[in-house]
Amino acid sequence: AAKAAAADQAAIDAAVAAATNGTGGNGAAPLGPPLSSGEIDNLHRTIAKRWNVGALSTDASQVIVVVGVTLTQDQKVQEIHMISFTGGPQAAADLAFEAAARAVKRAANDGFNLPPDKYDDWKDLELTFNPTSKSLQ
């Protein structure tokens, strides 16, 4: 019975940690409400306007690339890296990633206009660049 009680308590502790993002309820939870769909759409449009799909090679224009972006609180790019890609060889993916990274950096220079109270929601972004449909998600 003691082992079952310990297992139950461990499950409860894990659920509480997951529900509080591992903060244990100490106030380190996200600062504000999640980004609205309008705020997300605005971010996508801001970056997409600076994404030069026409400059991609034929191979790179077939590659869907997923990019990870970490932003500082003043909305500057701290880090940008390729998470994954599909639709072509590594060399084409590298070219597609470079175009995506340039778009993100140009958009950051002009400003993302993200709400400061929602920093925890937008500090780490995962963006999917799909040149075949010219869409950004």
CNS distance restraints for C-alpha pairs under 8 A (distance, minus, plus):
assign (resid   1 and name CA) (resid   5 and name CA) 6.19 0.50 0.50
assign (resid   2 and name CA) (resid   6 and name CA) 6.16 0.50 0.50
assign (resid   3 and name CA) (resid   7 and name CA) 6.15 0.50 0.50
assign (resid   4 and name CA) (resid   8 and name CA) 6.10 0.50 0.50
assign (resid   5 and name CA) (resid   9 and name CA) 6.16 0.50 0.50
assign (resid   6 and name CA) (resid  10 and name CA) 6.15 0.50 0.50
assign (resid   7 and name CA) (resid  11 and name CA) 6.25 0.50 0.50
assign (resid   8 and name CA) (resid  12 and name CA) 6.25 0.50 0.50
assign (resid   9 and name CA) (resid  13 and name CA) 6.07 0.50 0.50
assign (resid  10 and name CA) (resid  14 and name CA) 6.14 0.50 0.50
assign (resid  11 and name CA) (resid  15 and name CA) 6.19 0.50 0.50
assign (resid  12 and name CA) (resid  16 and name CA) 6.20 0.50 0.50
assign (resid  13 and name CA) (resid  17 and name CA) 6.15 0.50 0.50
assign (resid  14 and name CA) (resid  18 and name CA) 6.14 0.50 0.50
assign (resid  15 and name CA) (resid  19 and name CA) 6.10 0.50 0.50
assign (resid  16 and name CA) (resid  20 and name CA) 6.18 0.50 0.50
assign (resid  16 and name CA) (resid  22 and name CA) 7.82 0.50 0.50
assign (resid  16 and name CA) (resid  24 and name CA) 6.84 0.50 0.50
assign (resid  17 and name CA) (resid  21 and name CA) 5.93 0.50 0.50
assign (resid  17 and name CA) (resid  22 and name CA) 4.28 0.50 0.50
assign (resid  17 and name CA) (resid  23 and name CA) 6.52 0.50 0.50
assign (resid  17 and name CA) (resid  24 and name CA) 5.56 0.50 0.50
assign (resid  18 and name CA) (resid  22 and name CA) 5.68 0.50 0.50
assign (resid  20 and name CA) (resid  24 and name CA) 5.77 0.50 0.50
assign (resid  20 and name CA) (resid  25 and name CA) 5.64 0.50 0.50
assign (resid  20 and name CA) (resid  29 and name CA) 6.62 0.50 0.50
assign (resid  21 and name CA) (resid  29 and name CA) 6.80 0.50 0.50
assign (resid  23 and name CA) (resid  27 and name CA) 7.27 0.50 0.50
assign (resid  23 and name CA) (resid  28 and name CA) 5.95 0.50 0.50
assign (resid  23 and name CA) (resid  29 and name CA) 6.75 0.50 0.50
assign (resid  25 and name CA) (resid  29 and name CA) 7.36 0.50 0.50
assign (resid  30 and name CA) (resid 118 and name CA) 7.11 0.50 0.50
assign (resid  30 and name CA) (resid 119 and name CA) 7.71 0.50 0.50
assign (resid  30 and name CA) (resid 120 and name CA) 5.25 0.50 0.50
assign (resid  30 and name CA) (resid 121 and name CA) 7.20 0.50 0.50
assign (resid  31 and name CA) (resid 117 and name CA) 5.57 0.50 0.50
assign (resid  31 and name CA) (resid 118 and name CA) 5.86 0.50 0.50
assign (resid  31 and name CA) (resid 119 and name CA) 7.13 0.50 0.50
assign (resid  31 and name CA) (resid 120 and name CA) 6.64 0.50 0.50
assign (resid  32 and name CA) (resid 117 and name CA) 5.25 0.50 0.50
assign (resid  32 and name CA) (resid 118 and name CA) 4.93 0.50 0.50
assign (resid  33 and name CA) (resid 118 and name CA) 6.50 0.50 0.50
assign (resid  34 and name CA) (resid 118 and name CA) 6.61 0.50 0.50
assign (resid  34 and name CA) (resid 121 and name CA) 6.18 0.50 0.50
assign (resid  35 and name CA) (resid  39 and name CA) 5.96 0.50 0.50
assign (resid  35 and name CA) (resid  40 and name CA) 6.49 0.50 0.50
assign (resid  35 and name CA) (resid 118 and name CA) 6.83 0.50 0.50
assign (resid  35 and name CA) (resid 121 and name CA) 6.65 0.50 0.50
assign (resid  35 and name CA) (resid 122 and name CA) 7.81 0.50 0.50
assign (resid  36 and name CA) (resid  40 and name CA) 6.33 0.50 0.50
assign (resid  37 and name CA) (resid  41 and name CA) 6.03 0.50 0.50
assign (resid  38 and name CA) (resid  42 and name CA) 6.06 0.50 0.50
assign (resid  39 and name CA) (resid  43 and name CA) 6.26 0.50 0.50
assign (resid  39 and name CA) (resid 114 and name CA) 7.33 0.50 0.50
assign (resid  40 and name CA) (resid  44 and name CA) 6.27 0.50 0.50
assign (resid  41 and name CA) (resid  45 and name CA) 6.12 0.50 0.50
assign (resid  42 and name CA) (resid  46 and name CA) 6.02 0.50 0.50
assign (resid  43 and name CA) (resid  47 and name CA) 6.38 0.50 0.50
assign (resid  43 and name CA) (resid 112 and name CA) 6.33 0.50 0.50
assign (resid  43 and name CA) (resid 114 and name CA) 7.79 0.50 0.50
assign (resid  44 and name CA) (resid  48 and name CA) 5.90 0.50 0.50
assign (resid  44 and name CA) (resid 136 and name CA) 6.12 0.50 0.50
assign (resid  44 and name CA) (resid 137 and name CA) 6.71 0.50 0.50
assign (resid  45 and name CA) (resid  49 and name CA) 6.03 0.50 0.50
assign (resid  46 and name CA) (resid  50 and name CA) 7.19 0.50 0.50
assign (resid  46 and name CA) (resid 107 and name CA) 6.13 0.50 0.50
assign (resid  46 and name CA) (resid 112 and name CA) 6.86 0.50 0.50
assign (resid  47 and name CA) (resid  51 and name CA) 6.52 0.50 0.50
assign (resid  47 and name CA) (resid 103 and name CA) 5.75 0.50 0.50
assign (resid  47 and name CA) (resid 104 and name CA) 5.64 0.50 0.50
assign (resid  47 and name CA) (resid 106 and name CA) 7.81 0.50 0.50
assign (resid  47 and name CA) (resid 107 and name CA) 5.35 0.50 0.50
assign (resid  48 and name CA) (resid 103 and name CA) 7.11 0.50 0.50
assign (resid  48 and name CA) (resid 135 and name CA) 7.58 0.50 0.50
assign (resid  48 and name CA) (resid 136 and name CA) 6.46 0.50 0.50
assign (resid  49 and name CA) (resid 103 and name CA) 7.94 0.50 0.50
assign (resid  50 and name CA) (resid 102 and name CA) 7.94 0.50 0.50
assign (resid  50 and name CA) (resid 103 and name CA) 4.80 0.50 0.50
assign (resid  50 and name CA) (resid 104 and name CA) 7.61 0.50 0.50
assign (resid  50 and name CA) (resid 106 and name CA) 6.57 0.50 0.50
assign (resid  50 and name CA) (resid 107 and name CA) 6.56 0.50 0.50
assign (resid  51 and name CA) (resid  99 and name CA) 6.64 0.50 0.50
assign (resid  51 and name CA) (resid 100 and name CA) 6.32 0.50 0.50
assign (resid  51 and name CA) (resid 102 and name CA) 7.40 0.50 0.50
assign (resid  51 and name CA) (resid 103 and name CA) 4.68 0.50 0.50
assign (resid  51 and name CA) (resid 104 and name CA) 7.97 0.50 0.50
assign (resid  52 and name CA) (resid  56 and name CA) 7.55 0.50 0.50
assign (resid  52 and name CA) (resid  99 and name CA) 6.72 0.50 0.50
assign (resid  52 and name CA) (resid 103 and name CA) 7.46 0.50 0.50
assign (resid  53 and name CA) (resid  61 and name CA) 7.05 0.50 0.50
assign (resid  53 and name CA) (resid  99 and name CA) 7.59 0.50 0.50
assign (resid  53 and name CA) (resid 131 and name CA) 6.18 0.50 0.50
assign (resid  53 and name CA) (resid 134 and name CA) 7.32 0.50 0.50
assign (resid  56 and name CA) (resid  60 and name CA) 5.59 0.50 0.50
assign (resid  56 and name CA) (resid  61 and name CA) 5.47 0.50 0.50
assign (resid  56 and name CA) (resid  95 and name CA) 7.15 0.50 0.50
assign (resid  56 and name CA) (resid  96 and name CA) 6.81 0.50 0.50
assign (resid  56 and name CA) (resid  99 and name CA) 7.59 0.50 0.50
assign (resid  57 and name CA) (resid  61 and name CA) 5.99 0.50 0.50
assign (resid  57 and name CA) (resid  92 and name CA) 7.67 0.50 0.50
assign (resid  57 and name CA) (resid  95 and name CA) 7.92 0.50 0.50
assign (resid  58 and name CA) (resid  62 and name CA) 6.94 0.50 0.50
assign (resid  59 and name CA) (resid  63 and name CA) 7.08 0.50 0.50
assign (resid  59 and name CA) (resid  88 and name CA) 6.52 0.50 0.50
assign (resid  59 and name CA) (resid  89 and name CA) 7.96 0.50 0.50
assign (resid  59 and name CA) (resid  92 and name CA) 5.59 0.50 0.50
assign (resid  60 and name CA) (resid  88 and name CA) 7.15 0.50 0.50
assign (resid  60 and name CA) (resid  92 and name CA) 4.32 0.50 0.50
assign (resid  60 and name CA) (resid  93 and name CA) 6.05 0.50 0.50
assign (resid  60 and name CA) (resid  95 and name CA) 6.06 0.50 0.50
assign (resid  60 and name CA) (resid  96 and name CA) 5.29 0.50 0.50
assign (resid  61 and name CA) (resid  96 and name CA) 7.11 0.50 0.50
assign (resid  61 and name CA) (resid 131 and name CA) 5.52 0.50 0.50
assign (resid  61 and name CA) (resid 132 and name CA) 6.47 0.50 0.50
assign (resid  62 and name CA) (resid  87 and name CA) 5.79 0.50 0.50
assign (resid  62 and name CA) (resid  88 and name CA) 6.60 0.50 0.50
assign (resid  62 and name CA) (resid 131 and name CA) 6.54 0.50 0.50
assign (resid  62 and name CA) (resid 132 and name CA) 5.93 0.50 0.50
assign (resid  63 and name CA) (resid  85 and name CA) 6.63 0.50 0.50
assign (resid  63 and name CA) (resid  86 and name CA) 5.65 0.50 0.50
assign (resid  63 and name CA) (resid  87 and name CA) 4.56 0.50 0.50
assign (resid  63 and name CA) (resid  88 and name CA) 5.45 0.50 0.50
assign (resid  63 and name CA) (resid  92 and name CA) 6.93 0.50 0.50
assign (resid  63 and name CA) (resid  93 and name CA) 5.96 0.50 0.50
assign (resid  63 and name CA) (resid  96 and name CA) 6.66 0.50 0.50
assign (resid  63 and name CA) (resid 130 and name CA) 7.01 0.50 0.50
assign (resid  63 and name CA) (resid 131 and name CA) 6.99 0.50 0.50
assign (resid  63 and name CA) (resid 132 and name CA) 7.82 0.50 0.50
assign (resid  64 and name CA) (resid  85 and name CA) 5.52 0.50 0.50
assign (resid  64 and name CA) (resid  86 and name CA) 5.35 0.50 0.50
assign (resid  64 and name CA) (resid  87 and name CA) 6.30 0.50 0.50
assign (resid  64 and name CA) (resid  93 and name CA) 7.82 0.50 0.50
assign (resid  64 and name CA) (resid  96 and name CA) 7.82 0.50 0.50
assign (resid  64 and name CA) (resid 128 and name CA) 7.00 0.50 0.50
assign (resid  64 and name CA) (resid 129 and name CA) 5.71 0.50 0.50
assign (resid  64 and name CA) (resid 130 and name CA) 4.62 0.50 0.50
assign (resid  64 and name CA) (resid 131 and name CA) 6.64 0.50 0.50
assign (resid  64 and name CA) (resid 132 and name CA) 7.86 0.50 0.50
assign (resid  65 and name CA) (resid  82 and name CA) 7.14 0.50 0.50
assign (resid  65 and name CA) (resid  83 and name CA) 7.70 0.50 0.50
assign (resid  65 and name CA) (resid  84 and name CA) 6.00 0.50 0.50
assign (resid  65 and name CA) (resid  85 and name CA) 4.31 0.50 0.50
assign (resid  65 and name CA) (resid  86 and name CA) 6.66 0.50 0.50
assign (resid  65 and name CA) (resid  93 and name CA) 6.81 0.50 0.50
assign (resid  65 and name CA) (resid  96 and name CA) 6.81 0.50 0.50
assign (resid  65 and name CA) (resid  97 and name CA) 6.38 0.50 0.50
assign (resid  65 and name CA) (resid 128 and name CA) 5.80 0.50 0.50
assign (resid  65 and name CA) (resid 129 and name CA) 5.33 0.50 0.50
assign (resid  65 and name CA) (resid 130 and name CA) 6.75 0.50 0.50
assign (resid  66 and name CA) (resid  82 and name CA) 6.06 0.50 0.50
assign (resid  66 and name CA) (resid  83 and name CA) 5.38 0.50 0.50
assign (resid  66 and name CA) (resid  84 and name CA) 5.22 0.50 0.50
assign (resid  66 and name CA) (resid  85 and name CA) 6.01 0.50 0.50
assign (resid  66 and name CA) (resid 126 and name CA) 6.78 0.50 0.50
assign (resid  66 and name CA) (resid 127 and name CA) 5.62 0.50 0.50
assign (resid  66 and name CA) (resid 128 and name CA) 4.35 0.50 0.50
assign (resid  66 and name CA) (resid 129 and name CA) 6.28 0.50 0.50
assign (resid  67 and name CA) (resid  80 and name CA) 6.99 0.50 0.50
assign (resid  67 and name CA) (resid  81 and name CA) 5.75 0.50 0.50
assign (resid  67 and name CA) (resid  82 and name CA) 4.58 0.50 0.50
assign (resid  67 and name CA) (resid  83 and name CA) 5.39 0.50 0.50
assign (resid  67 and name CA) (resid  84 and name CA) 7.30 0.50 0.50
assign (resid  67 and name CA) (resid  97 and name CA) 7.35 0.50 0.50
assign (resid  67 and name CA) (resid 100 and name CA) 7.69 0.50 0.50
assign (resid  67 and name CA) (resid 101 and name CA) 7.92 0.50 0.50
assign (resid  67 and name CA) (resid 126 and name CA) 5.69 0.50 0.50
assign (resid  67 and name CA) (resid 127 and name CA) 5.18 0.50 0.50
assign (resid  67 and name CA) (resid 128 and name CA) 6.28 0.50 0.50
assign (resid  67 and name CA) (resid 129 and name CA) 7.69 0.50 0.50
assign (resid  68 and name CA) (resid  79 and name CA) 7.95 0.50 0.50
assign (resid  68 and name CA) (resid  80 and name CA) 5.63 0.50 0.50
assign (resid  68 and name CA) (resid  81 and name CA) 5.27 0.50 0.50
assign (resid  68 and name CA) (resid  82 and name CA) 6.11 0.50 0.50
assign (resid  68 and name CA) (resid  83 and name CA) 6.06 0.50 0.50
assign (resid  68 and name CA) (resid 124 and name CA) 7.16 0.50 0.50
assign (resid  68 and name CA) (resid 125 and name CA) 5.72 0.50 0.50
assign (resid  68 and name CA) (resid 126 and name CA) 4.66 0.50 0.50
assign (resid  68 and name CA) (resid 127 and name CA) 6.46 0.50 0.50
assign (resid  69 and name CA) (resid  77 and name CA) 7.05 0.50 0.50
assign (resid  69 and name CA) (resid  78 and name CA) 7.60 0.50 0.50
assign (resid  69 and name CA) (resid  79 and name CA) 5.73 0.50 0.50
assign (resid  69 and name CA) (resid  80 and name CA) 4.52 0.50 0.50
assign (resid  69 and name CA) (resid  81 and name CA) 6.68 0.50 0.50
assign (resid  69 and name CA) (resid 123 and name CA) 7.88 0.50 0.50
assign (resid  69 and name CA) (resid 124 and name CA) 5.75 0.50 0.50
assign (resid  69 and name CA) (resid 125 and name CA) 5.03 0.50 0.50
assign (resid  69 and name CA) (resid 126 and name CA) 6.38 0.50 0.50
assign (resid  69 and name CA) (resid 127 and name CA) 7.79 0.50 0.50
assign (resid  70 and name CA) (resid  77 and name CA) 6.15 0.50 0.50
assign (resid  70 and name CA) (resid  78 and name CA) 5.42 0.50 0.50
assign (resid  70 and name CA) (resid  79 and name CA) 5.05 0.50 0.50
assign (resid  70 and name CA) (resid  80 and name CA) 6.42 0.50 0.50
assign (resid  70 and name CA) (resid 123 and name CA) 5.48 0.50 0.50
assign (resid  70 and name CA) (resid 124 and name CA) 4.57 0.50 0.50
assign (resid  70 and name CA) (resid 125 and name CA) 6.33 0.50 0.50
assign (resid  71 and name CA) (resid  75 and name CA) 5.47 0.50 0.50
assign (resid  71 and name CA) (resid  76 and name CA) 5.41 0.50 0.50
assign (resid  71 and name CA) (resid  77 and name CA) 4.68 0.50 0.50
assign (resid  71 and name CA) (resid  78 and name CA) 5.18 0.50 0.50
assign (resid  71 and name CA) (resid  79 and name CA) 7.07 0.50 0.50
assign (resid  71 and name CA) (resid 122 and name CA) 7.47 0.50 0.50
assign (resid  71 and name CA) (resid 123 and name CA) 4.81 0.50 0.50
assign (resid  71 and name CA) (resid 124 and name CA) 6.47 0.50 0.50
assign (resid  72 and name CA) (resid  76 and name CA) 5.32 0.50 0.50
assign (resid  72 and name CA) (resid  77 and name CA) 6.47 0.50 0.50
assign (resid  72 and name CA) (resid  78 and name CA) 6.02 0.50 0.50
assign (resid  72 and name CA) (resid 123 and name CA) 6.53 0.50 0.50
assign (resid  73 and name CA) (resid 116 and name CA) 7.21 0.50 0.50
assign (resid  73 and name CA) (resid 119 and name CA) 6.54 0.50 0.50
assign (resid  73 and name CA) (resid 123 and name CA) 7.30 0.50 0.50
assign (resid  75 and name CA) (resid 108 and name CA) 6.71 0.50 0.50
assign (resid  75 and name CA) (resid 111 and name CA) 7.15 0.50 0.50
assign (resid  75 and name CA) (resid 112 and name CA) 6.83 0.50 0.50
assign (resid  75 and name CA) (resid 114 and name CA) 7.61 0.50 0.50
assign (resid  76 and name CA) (resid 108 and name CA) 5.84 0.50 0.50
assign (resid  76 and name CA) (resid 109 and name CA) 7.49 0.50 0.50
assign (resid  77 and name CA) (resid 105 and name CA) 6.70 0.50 0.50
assign (resid  77 and name CA) (resid 108 and name CA) 6.71 0.50 0.50
assign (resid  80 and name CA) (resid 101 and name CA) 6.88 0.50 0.50
assign (resid  82 and name CA) (resid  97 and name CA) 6.56 0.50 0.50
assign (resid  85 and name CA) (resid  93 and name CA) 6.43 0.50 0.50
assign (resid  86 and name CA) (resid  93 and name CA) 7.91 0.50 0.50
assign (resid  88 and name CA) (resid  92 and name CA) 6.14 0.50 0.50
assign (resid  88 and name CA) (resid  93 and name CA) 6.57 0.50 0.50
assign (resid  89 and name CA) (resid  93 and name CA) 6.30 0.50 0.50
assign (resid  90 and name CA) (resid  94 and name CA) 6.09 0.50 0.50
assign (resid  91 and name CA) (resid  95 and name CA) 6.52 0.50 0.50
assign (resid  92 and name CA) (resid  96 and name CA) 6.23 0.50 0.50
assign (resid  93 and name CA) (resid  97 and name CA) 5.97 0.50 0.50
assign (resid  94 and name CA) (resid  98 and name CA) 6.16 0.50 0.50
assign (resid  95 and name CA) (resid  99 and name CA) 6.41 0.50 0.50
assign (resid  96 and name CA) (resid 100 and name CA) 6.27 0.50 0.50
assign (resid  97 and name CA) (resid 101 and name CA) 5.98 0.50 0.50
assign (resid  98 and name CA) (resid 102 and name CA) 6.14 0.50 0.50
assign (resid  99 and name CA) (resid 103 and name CA) 6.32 0.50 0.50
assign (resid 100 and name CA) (resid 104 and name CA) 6.36 0.50 0.50
assign (resid 100 and name CA) (resid 129 and name CA) 6.89 0.50 0.50
assign (resid 101 and name CA) (resid 105 and name CA) 6.18 0.50 0.50
assign (resid 102 and name CA) (resid 106 and name CA) 6.06 0.50 0.50
assign (resid 103 and name CA) (resid 107 and name CA) 6.11 0.50 0.50
assign (resid 104 and name CA) (resid 108 and name CA) 6.13 0.50 0.50
assign (resid 105 and name CA) (resid 109 and name CA) 6.24 0.50 0.50
assign (resid 106 and name CA) (resid 110 and name CA) 6.49 0.50 0.50
assign (resid 107 and name CA) (resid 111 and name CA) 6.03 0.50 0.50
assign (resid 107 and name CA) (resid 112 and name CA) 6.50 0.50 0.50
assign (resid 108 and name CA) (resid 112 and name CA) 5.84 0.50 0.50
assign (resid 114 and name CA) (resid 118 and name CA) 7.79 0.50 0.50
assign (resid 114 and name CA) (resid 122 and name CA) 7.85 0.50 0.50
assign (resid 115 and name CA) (resid 119 and name CA) 7.07 0.50 0.50
assign (resid 118 and name CA) (resid 122 and name CA) 6.75 0.50 0.50
assign (resid 119 and name CA) (resid 123 and name CA) 5.58 0.50 0.50
assign (resid 120 and name CA) (resid 124 and name CA) 7.84 0.50 0.50
assign (resid 127 and name CA) (resid 136 and name CA) 6.83 0.50 0.50
assign (resid 127 and name CA) (resid 137 and name CA) 5.57 0.50 0.50
assign (resid 128 and name CA) (resid 136 and name CA) 5.62 0.50 0.50
assign (resid 128 and name CA) (resid 137 and name CA) 5.00 0.50 0.50
assign (resid 129 and name CA) (resid 134 and name CA) 7.66 0.50 0.50
assign (resid 129 and name CA) (resid 135 and name CA) 6.31 0.50 0.50
assign (resid 129 and name CA) (resid 136 and name CA) 4.83 0.50 0.50
assign (resid 129 and name CA) (resid 137 and name CA) 6.73 0.50 0.50
assign (resid 130 and name CA) (resid 134 and name CA) 5.67 0.50 0.50
assign (resid 130 and name CA) (resid 135 and name CA) 5.29 0.50 0.50
assign (resid 130 and name CA) (resid 136 and name CA) 6.22 0.50 0.50
assign (resid 131 and name CA) (resid 135 and name CA) 6.54 0.50 0.50
